[in-house]
């Protein structure tokens, strides 16, 4: 369907898939340890393996985004690349257990994505339809999650819901040949963030954070490629 993906791009996609596989495999190992031992802390070796997988997958989409910026040299490519670098920072901070700095980094990254989409121009009919759908879903999401969120983090989570909603709406309204690809990436990102929030704030959610990996990393890779690929 799309052209202009070089061997290096495919290599980075394969690297991302490998990293996601390591993360998912580590999650299964951790769940098995918890079942067998009745709740054992994560061993250093497992954490190191997971960190390696995270760095492989996250660095892969940043490398593709930088390649897109070098080839495209557009405002959209610059803003998407900046946002993806902030996602990399958020991944590193989050894996080290620093939730608030990680969420703040992702929040600013989503702002860069939204501004990049809006900078391409907007189709107001698509924007209006997307806004109606996202306002309903995000309102229900806020009503569901906020009772579980600590008071000290409610403002951050409300801001985050608002920003990811803006990102999805602006992606659907973008005046760009690849708006469908960008909108798909934004929706995958939105759903993966819901999975992370469910794991973080809702009791007895298990390790459902691992469900976000197959959604989050393809979303980032699509954003990294989105400014450059063209339909055949």
VENKA-V649242 format. One record per helix or strand. SS is the DSSP state (2 for helix, 1 for strand). FROM is the first residue (numbers start at 1). TO is the last residue. If there is no record, write none. Layout:
# VENKA-V649242
ss:SS from:FROM to:TO
ss:SS from:FROM to:TO
This chain:
# VENKA-V649242
ss:1 from:2 to:3
ss:2 from:7 to:37
ss:2 from:44 to:72
ss:2 from:75 to:95
ss:2 from:99 to:119
ss:1 from:122 to:122
ss:2 from:124 to:148
ss:2 from:151 to:173
ss:1 from:174 to:174
ss:2 from:179 to:201
ss:2 from:208 to:226
ss:1 from:230 to:231
